[in-house]
């Protein structure tokens, strides 16, 4: 905190001094008034007074000529600066050229302007003298006067002397103002020219074929000397320029002073902000330490969670003050940019570097502790001290180098000195790295040998030779890279896209090794009974998912039953096999605590009003022949009623006249009923099609979408059913071999279930089908897991467009008969049957017991992909 306090105080003093300086503080001290006659030398004769008048007249004439010469010089330099400014503006307008030759010419022109600006500002500070070369004559006195004429002559002499004295100060002040203004203009030109020159230099160095002077030559040496001479001049000129701005506001009246006072208040607030925030952050870290202690002693959390949280606090807490200060200083810098004291943001930059240094030191210490682990407690204490010392040396070096580069950049831009110093830093850091690595020679050797046993076996003979001097830094880099790779891989493997990528890689390797798998023996019926993927999940192996739709739906039904209202419709949309029927069944069970529940599903292709009302009558147990009948049914209810209806996509056929039942059903569920709550499910592809036909908001109720399952949920789904069978399981050798190498250390079983998740796209029915296709029963009560029977993308890719047209129709409706397909596609019977047979032979479609064609769950996402790619289907 002490460095921050000192820097904050310095910033406050520097800023306030700009406002505290009086208007004439930088003027030369006024000469003392002539002393009284009694204090002067011996009285002179009347003739001497006449001579004094002549001397004053001559002095005034000399001062006038000198003043005019000075103004002519200032005017000449001003015109020269204006010419340079115009040249710089013209060059800036053409600085976008990227041709190597033009770029080199632009850099040379910018360098010439920059050199002229440096030479000019150096002349203004060093060669122009403000003090006059002429000295005001000494004052003369006269003790007595012979007559009135002598007395009047002496009075005229005194007036002339006083006037010359005041004129001398006035001319000096005018010179200083003119010179200060010229210095400020020169400073602005130097800034702009330096920035353009630095940008063109960098662009030229990055562009192949752009030529500029490199290496040691007269031009570069002279420019380097100019950059060195410009450092103090830029600082002095910058302070002067800022003072002129403040003085101009001070002389502009009340509005100017109000602006200065406002900025002074903002400045003091900005300076105090980092100090206050620093105290608050340190107080916060102490409270977090106290919280960590209380958590370990008295928390009701699970011990594992409590320990993890305590470790997290212990690791992050030291970084909080530095990171908090970095963020607050960035805010302070942005606030300073809104005032006339933007130059003080340079001080904020060095404060930022200081806190970056502190954060870097902590980060280096933590990293070195991870790399150089030891099991000896005594050695651990000694090693911790050595680690802290190394972290301090490295971070200080980085801080000093960045601070020096910042100083150079702030004063002479990224010019030749900046490039030379950067090159020096590079080679110095290499030498420092070798020296610092030699301090950790043995720990680096142990860390490398532990992580790269084969590599160390090859390098060990060289470690004791001269080459061993450069090996420690390289070995340390390898160890750090190893840790970073493991850290990144352990995080990346949690991302869905990475899981899918690994799943695809695993699948390809398994397909290559499928010949080595054991012959498949179909599992017995008692095992397969637990994996009937076309029935709702039983309660004994039901998987309650994270953020379950069942909880959301249950909450809405409970609120409706207790309070009433218009939120009486819930629609659940999901892909085929996502568990909509199971979800609806669980919702119905939970809703029974709040209302009477009726469940049912829409029979396949319930089309037309008679079929719709007949089905509604069967559902409600009351005759329903019209909308009015349903209204009367609602009025007759004595307690809340929840109607859970599955598969409402069966209410339409995508042809002329095929939407009447769906439209009538929309009218019924939109009625303002008092006692009926609708809970519906619909196929996601069918719902997307209906939204395209009727609009995205044609259904007023709440819509919940069934999200794809996570890999751990798929694993729980399969293992819960498997455990109930009492069978033991083993994995094929090919799975164990390939899973261990491509899963960043994950077990073969976890990687296999991730494979099922990736290939099924998180669809539980597809995952169950892949599991059944992979298992075999070589022995009683034994399941052997082999390679799943994946659907090859080529099977779909080689299908004809007629087949894809059929697939699109089935996907929109979920299930269709051959007759319905023929009505929708207008395809002749022979072509229809041929395409369906080909798709069935490739296991892309199947016929249910009612003769309806459905897409195979194992192939559905592959088929969807091709249909969307060829515009047969839209998202």
N, C-alpha and C positions, 0 to 999 in steps of 0.2 A: 504493500500500500504506500510505502514511503516514496518510491520513485513517482508514482502517480500523483501524490500530493505535491511534490516539488514541481513537476511539469505543469500541473493545473494552476499552481500559483504563478509560475512564470508566464503562462498563457494569459492569465487575468491581468498581470502587470503590463505585459506587452500591449494587450488590447486597450486597456484603460489609458495608457500613456498617449495613445493616438488621440484621445479626446481631451486629455488634460493639458496638452501643449497649448500655450497661448499663441495668438496669431503672429507675434513677432519673436517667438522663441528661437527661431533659426536665423534671425537677422544678426548682423554684426553689432557689437555693443556700440551704442551711440557715444561720440566723443564728449568729454565733459565740457560744460559751458565755460567760457573764458572767465578767469578769476577776476575778482574786483581789482580796481586800480591799486589798492593798498597791497595786494598780494603779488603784483606784477613786479617786473624789474624796474630799474630807475626810470623816472619819467623822461619822455622823449620830447624833442622840440616840435613846434608846429610843422616844420618842414617834413619831419619823419611821418607825421600823420598823412600828409599829402602822398608821400611815397607808399605808405600802407594802402591807401585807396587804389593806387596804380597796381600794386601787387595783387590785390583782391580781384581787380578787373582782369588782370592777366590770368589769374588762377581760374576764374569763371570761364574765360575763353578756352583755356586748356581742357578744363573738365567737359565743356560742351563738345569739343572736337573728339575727345576720348570716348565720350558717350556715343557719339555718332558712329565712330569706328567700331565700337562694341556691337551696336545695333546692326550695322552692316554685316558684321561677322555672323551674328545670330541669324540674320535674314538669309545669308548665303548657306549656312548649315541647314536651316529649315527647308530651303528650296531643294537642297541635296537630299534631305530625308524624304521629302515629298516625292522626288523622282524615284528614290529607292522603294518607297511604299507603292507607287503605281506599278513599278516593275514587279514587285512581289505579288500584287493583286493579279496582274496579268499572268504570272507564272502559276499562281494557285488555280486560276481558271483552267489552265492547260495541264494540271498535274495528274489528270486522270489517264494520260497516255500510258500505254503498257508496252509499246514497242521498245526493245532494248536500247536502240540508238537514241530515240527521243527521251527515254527515261534517263540515260546518262547525261544528255544535254541539259535536262531540267535540273538534275542534281548539281551540275557544274554552275548553272545560273543561280540556284538557291545558295550555293556556297559563296559565290561572289557577293551576293546581297548580304549574307550573314557576316562575311569578313568586313565589308564596309560598315555595317552596323556596329560591330565590335570595335573597330578602329575609331569610329565616330564617338562612341560613348566613352572610350578611353581618353580621347582628346578633351571631351567636355569635362571630365573629372580631373584630368592631370595638367592640361596645357592652358586652360583658360583661367586667367587671373581676374578676380573680382575687385581686389584692392587697387585703388587708383595709383598710377605712377607719380602723380603730383601731390605734394604735401601742402596742406593749408598753411599759409604764412602765420607766423607767431603774432598774437594780438599786440597792438601798440597802445600806450597810455599817454595821457597828458595831464599833468598836475594842475596847471592853471591856464587860464585863457587870457590873452591880451585884449581881445575885443569879442563882440558877439559873433563875428564871422568865424573866428577860430572855434568857438564853442559849437556853432552849427556844423562846421566841417567835421569836428570830432563825432558829433551825434550821427552824421551821415556815415562816417567810417564804422561806428559801432553797428548801425543797421545793416550796412553792407557785409560786415563780418558775420553777423548772426544769420543773414540770408544765405551766405555761402556755406556756412556750417550746416544749415538745414538742407540746402540743396545737395550737399555732398551725401547726406544720409538718404535723401529721396532717390538720387541717382543710383546709389548702391543697392537700395531695395528693388528698384526697377531692374537693375542688372540681374539680381538674384532671382527675381520672379521669371524673367525671360529665360535665364539659364536653367532654372528648375523645370519650367514647362518644356524646354527643349530636351532635357534629360528624360523627362517622363515620356515624351514622344519617341525618343530614341530607344528607351526601355521597351516600349510596346512593339516597336519594329524589330528589336532584337529577339523578343519572345516569339513573335510570329515567324520570323525568318528561321530561327533555331528549330521551331516545331516542324516547319515544312522541310527543312534540310534533313532533320532526323528521320522523318517519314520517308522521304525520297531515298535516303541512304539505305534504310531497311528494305524498301521495295526493290532497289537496285541490287542489293546483295541476294535477294530471293529470286531474281529474274535471270535466267540464263542468257548470256550474251551482253548483259549490261556492264559497261566498263566504267570504272572509277579508280582513282589512285589507291593502291594498296601497298602495305609494307612501309619500310623506312625510306622516305624521300623528303625533299625540301618542302613540298606542299603540305604533306601530312604533318611534318614537324612544326611548321609555322602555324598550321591550324590547331595543333595540340597546344602550342604556347598561347594562342589566342583564347582557347577554351579555359586554360588555367587562369589567364589574366581576367577573363570575364566573370569568374566566380564571385570575387568580392564586389565587382562593379554591379553585377545583377542584384546582389543582395541590397547594396546601398541604393541603387536606382529603384528597386521595388519598394523599399521603405519610403523613399521620397515620393514616388508616384502615389502611394496610399495616403501620405500626408497631404498632398495637394488635393486629392479627392475629398478628404475630410475638411480641409480648410475651405474649399469651395462651398461645401454644404453649410459650414459655419457662417459663411458670409452671405448666404442666400436668405436670411431672415428667419422668422419664427418657424416656418415649415421645415427649414433645414435643421435647426436645432432640435425640433421635435423628432425628426428622423434620426439624428445622432443619438439622442437620449434613448429612443426605442432600441436602436441597435446596441447601445451600451448595456441596456438591461438584458437583451437577448444574449449578448456575449457572456455576461456574468452568469446567466442561467445555464448556458451551454457549458461553460467551464465547470460549474458546480455539479452538473449532471453526472459525469463519469465518477466523480468522487462519491456522490450519494449512492449511485448504483453499485459501486464497488463494495460499500459498506453493507448494502442490502444483500448482495450475493454472498458475502462471507457469513452474514447472519443466517442466510438460507442453508448454506452448507453445514453450519453447526446444528441447525434444526434437523436436517436430514440424518446427520450422524446420530443425534439423539433418537430419532425415529427408528433408525436401524437397530440401535440397542434395545429399544422397547419391543420392537418386532421379534427379535430373537428371544427375548425373555418372556413376553406376555401375549404374543399374537395368537389368535385363534385359527390362523391359517394352517393348512396342511404343512407339515415340516418341510417337505420338499419344495413347495411353493415359497414358504417363508425363507428358506435358505437361498433359493435362486434370487428372490427379490432383494435380500440383504446383500448378496454378492454384487448384483447389478448396481445398487446404490453405492457400494464401496468403490466400484470401478469408475462410475460416472461422476461421483461427487467432486473429486479433485478438479475435474475439467469445467465445472459449472462457473466459477468466477471468471476464468479466462474467456470462455465462450460467451458468457453474458456480457463481458466488457467489450469483446470484439463486436458483438451485435449493437451495443449501445453506442460505440464510437463510430460505427458506420452511420447510425442515425444522426449523431452530432455533426459528422462531416456533411451530411445532406442538409442539415439545418444551417450550417455555416455558409453553404452555397447560396442561400437566399439573402445573405447580408452583403454589405460592402467589405467585409473582412474575410473574404474567401481565402486570402493568403494564410490565415491561421489554420486552414485545413491541412497545411503541410505538417504542422505540429501534431495534429490528430493522426496523420499517417505514421509518424514515428511512435506514437503511443500504440497504434494498432500493431506495429512490428514488435513492440515489447510484449504485448499479450499473446501474439502469435508465438513468440519465443517461449513464453511460459507454457503454452499448450503443447508446443513441440517437445519441450523438455519432458513433460509428463508422458506424452505419447511414446517418446523414445525409451524412457525408463520402463514403461509397461511392455513395449515390444521386446526389449532386451531381456526382461525377466522371463518372457515366454520362450525366447530362443535358448537362453542359457539356464535351463532348469537343472536343479540338483536335488539329490535326496538327503544330503547332509545338512542338519539344522545349523551347525556351527559354520559350515562353509556358506550356507545360505545368507547368514548375516553379513559376512565379509563380502560376499558377491553383491549383495544389495548396495553396499556402500560404493563398491567399484562401479556398479551400473549407474548409480546416481551421478558419480563423478564424470563418467563418460558421456552420459546424457547432457550434463551441464556443459561440458566442453564442446560437444557437437552443436548443441542448440545455440550457444553463445557465438560460435563461429558463423553459423547461418545468419543469426540476427545482425552481427557486425557487418557481414558482407552485404546483406540486403539493405541495411541502413546506409552504407557507403554508396551502393548503387543508386539508392533513392536520392541521396544528396547530389550525386553527379547528375542524375536525370533531372532533378529540380532546378539545377543551376545552369548546366550546359547542354541539357537534353541528351538523347542517346546518340552522341556523336562519337568522335574518335577516342576520346578519353574513356567513355563508357565501354566501347568495344575492347580497348586495350585492357581495361581493368577486368572486364568479364573474362577475357582470355587468361589473365593472370589468376583470377579466382579458380578457373577450371583446373589449371595445372597445380595450383596450391592445394586444392581440395583432393586431388589425386594423391599428392604426397601426404597430406594429413590422413587420408583414409588408410594408406599403407602403414603409417606410424601408429594410428589408433588401433588398427587390426592386430598389430604386433603385440599390443597390450593384452589382447584376448586370444592369443595364438592357441593355447591349449583348449579353452572352452569351445572355440570355433572348430577345432579338430574333432573334439568329442561330439559336438552337435552334428557335424557333417557325417561323421562315421556312423552315428546312430540312425540317420535318415537315409543315407546313401551308402549302404554297405559295399556294394559292388564298385561304386565309384571311388570309395576310399581305398579299396584294395589296389586300385590302379595308381592312385595319387600318393599313397603312403611312401613309396621309395623316393619320390621327388620332394617330399616335405622337408627333408633335412638338407637339401641342396640350396644353391643360390636362388633357384627358381621358387623355392619355398617362401621367399620374401613377398612375392606377389600372389601366392595361392590363397592366403587367408581372406583377403577382400573378395576374391571370386567365390570361395567356398561360403563365405557369409552371405553373399548375394544369392547363392543357390539355396541356402537354408531359408532365407527370407522368402524367396519365391515359392519354396515348398509350402511354407505356412500360408502364404497368401492364396495359393492354389487350393489348399484344403479348406480354407475359410470360405473362399468364393464358391467352391463346388458344394460345400455343405449347405450354403444358402440357395444357390441356384437350383439344386435338386428339389427344393420345396415348391418351386414355381410350376404351374400347370404346363406351360409350354415346354419346359425342360423335361418334365415327366413324360410328356407325349413324345418328345424327341428320343429320349432314352427307351421308351416303349417301342418305338419304331425300329431303333437300332437292335434292340433285343429280339424283336420279331424276325428281322432279317437274318440274324445269326442262328436263331432256332430253325428257321426254314432251311438253312444250309446244312444243319446237323440232324434234320429229321430222319435221315436214313439210319442213324445209330439208335433211334428210340426203340423201346421194346414193343413187341406186338400188342395190339390193343384188345382187351377182353371186356365186353360190355359189363358195366356194373349191375348188380342184382336189382330187382324191382323195389325191394325195401329201401335201398339207398336212394334210388331215383325218385321215390315218392316224396322225399324231403326237398326235391329240387324241381317241383312242378311249377315252371315259370309262367304258366297261363292262369294260375289261380292266385287270389289275394294271399298275402303272407299271413300265416297263422300267428297268433299272439305269442307263442313260445319262441319264435325266431323273428319277430318283428323288430326292425331297426328304426329307432327314433333318431332322425337326422338332426344335425345342427340347424338352428333357426327353422324349425319344422313348420310346414304349412298347416299342420294339424293344430298347433297351438294358436296360430293366427286366426284360423277359421273358428276354433272353439271360443276364442275371446269375442269375436264378432257375434256369434250366435248367442252367447251368454248375455252380452249387452243388449241384443235385440229382444231376447226373451224377458229381460228384467225391465227395460225402459221403453220398448216399442220403438217406433220410428220407421224411416223409409229405407234404412240400410238392410234390406231383406233379400239381397241376391248376392251370391258368391259363385264365381266361375273359376274353375281350376283347369288350366291349359298345360299340356305336356306332350312330349313325343310318345310314340308307341313304346310300351314296355317300361315307362318311367315310374310306374307305381300309382297311377291315378286311382285305380279301383281300390287298392289297399288304403290309400289316403282317405278316400270317400267312406270306406267301411269304418275306419277309426274315427272319423268325424261324426259319423252316425252314432257310434257307441258313446262318444263323449257328450253328444247333444241330448241323449236320452235323459240326462240329469236335469235338463232345463225345459224339455218339451217332448211332445209325442213325435216319433220319428217314423217315416215311411221311406223305404229304399226301393230302388228299381233301376232298370236300365232300359234304354230305348232299343227295341228290336231292330235288327239290320234293315235299313231302307224302309223306314216308316214314312211313306210318302202319301200326300193327299190329306184333306181334312177328315174324312171318315176314319182313316187309319190312325190319325193323330188323336181324335176324340175317343176312339175305342181303347187306345193305349192309356190315355189319361183316366178313363173309367176303370181300367184294370189296376192302375197305380193307386188311385184314391179309394177304390172299393165303392164308388158311387157312380151312377150314370152321368156321363158328361157328353153332351151333344152340341154344346155351344159355349161361347165365352160367358154368357149369362148363367149357365149351369155352374160354371166354376166359381163365379162370384157368389152364388148361393151356397156353394160348398164351403167357401171361406167364412161366410157369415154364420154357418151352422157350427163352426168349431167352438168348443168351450174352453180350450186351452191351446197354447201355441203349438204349431205343427211345422216340423222341418221335413221338407221333401228332398231327399238325396237322390239325384238322377245321374246315372252314368251314361256316357257315350251319346251325347246329344248331336254329334256329327252324323248320326244315322238318320237325321230328319231332313236331309236334302240330297238331291242328285243334280250335278252341275249341268243341267240342260233346261230347255224351255219348259216351264211348268213344274220343274222339279223342286222349287223353293216354297211352295204353298204351305206345306206343313211347318217348315221352319219359321216362316213369317207369322203364321197363326200362333205358334208357340212363343215367339217374341212378344206378341200382343198379350198373351196370357201372363207371362212372367213380369210384364211391365205394369200389370194392374196394381192399383193401390189397395192391396189386401191388408187386412189387420192382423190376421192370425197365421199367415203362411210365410215361411222362409224357404227360399230355393237355394240348394247347393248342387251345382252342376259340374260335370267334367266334359272336356272336349279335346280331341286330338289337336296338337299344336299346328300341324300342317293344314288341317281342315279349318281351324280357327283363322289362320292367316289368309286363307282363300276367302272365307266369309267376310272378313274385314275388308278385303279388296272389293268385294261385291256390294256390301251394304254400308261401308264406311267404318273407320276405326272405332267410332263411339256409338255404334248402333245398339250396343248392349249397355245399359246404364249402371250395372252393378259393379262390385269390386272384382277385379281380375287378378288372380294369383298364378304365376308361372312356376312350374316344377323345374328347378335348376338341376343340371347334371350332378350326379353323385361324385363325391371326392374319392380318391383312391383308398383311403383308410375306411370309408363307408362301404365300398365294394368288398374290401377284405373282411370286414365284420359281417356283411351280408352272407358271404359264402361260408365262412368258418362257423357262424352261428348254426347254420343248417347242418354242416358237416359234423359238428360236435354232438348234435342230437342223435346221429346215426350210430355213434359208438365205434366207427371205423378209424383205424390209424391210417396215416398218410405218409408217403415218401415221394421224393421228387426224382425225376430222371436225371442221370448224370450230366446230360447236355445242359439242362437248366441250371444245375448247381455250378457247372464250369463257367458258363457264359454270364450268369447273373453276377457272380462275384467280381468280374472284371469291369463291368460297365455301370455299376450302380454306386460308385464312390464309397464302397465299403458296406453297402446294405446287404442284408441277408438274402439268400436266394428266394425264400418264400415271399418276402416283402416285394422284391423285384418282380416276381411272377404275378402277384396280384396287381402290381402297378401296370404290368403288361396287359392284363385283362381290362383294367380301367382305361388304358390308352386306346386299345383297339375297340372297346365298346362305347367310347366317348362318354363314359359315365352313365351308361344305360344299364340298370340292374338286370333286366331280362336278357340283354345281349351278353352281359358278363356271365350270367348263369349258363347260358347256352355254350359259351366258349369253355367254361369249366367242365360241363358234361362231355364236350367233344375232346377234352384233354385227358380225362381220367380213364383208368383201366382197373380191373379187379383180378389181379393175378392169384390172390389167395383169399380165403375166407376172412372177412372183417379187415380187409387191407385194400386201400385205394392207392394206386400208383399214378402220380401226376406226370403226364408227358407234354408233348407239344400240342397246343390247341389247333383245331382245324380252321385256319383263317380263310376268309374269302379273298381270292386273288383279284386285284383291281382289273386285271386283264379280262376276267369273266364279264364284267360289266362294260368295259371299254370296247369290247368287240361286238356288243349287241347292236342290232340295227336301230335306226331312228323309230321304226314302227314299234319296236319293243320298248324303247324309252318313252314313247307316247303312251303306251299301255301302263308303264310304271308310274308316270305322272298322274294318270287318272286314279290308279289305286292309292297312291300316296295322298291325294286330296281327300279321298273318302275313307281310307283305312282298309276297307274291304268292299269287294264288288263281285257279282256273279258274272259269268261269261256273257249272259244276255245284257246285263247293264253295261259291261265294257263295250260290247258291240254297239249299243245305243249311243254311248258317249263318243266313241272314236269313229263310228261309221266305217269300221273295218270289216271286210268280208270274213265270213266264218272260217274259211280255210287259213287265211293269213293270221287270224286271231288265234286259232288253235295251235298253229305252228310256232308262233312266238311264245305262247304260254308254255308249250311243252319244252321249248329250248330253255326258257327261264327256270322252269321247274327242274330240268335235268342239271342245271348249274347251281341248284339250291339257292336261287335268288328269290323265288316265290314258293308258296305252298298253298294247298287247298284245305280249308278247315272241314269238319264233319258235315257242315251244311252246304258244302260245295262253293264257298266263297273264297276268292283269291286274295291272299294277303302277302305283303312283303316279308321276307325272312328277317327276323330281328338281327341276325348276324350280318346281314348285307344292307340293312336299311340306311346307315349313314354313308356307305359307299355309293349306293344308288342315289341318295339325296345329293351327294357331291357332284355326280355326273349330270343329274337333271338340272341343277342350278347352273353348272358350267355351260350347258347347252340351251339355257333359257326355257326349258320345259317347266321349270319351277322357279318361283320367286320367293325371296325371304320375306 
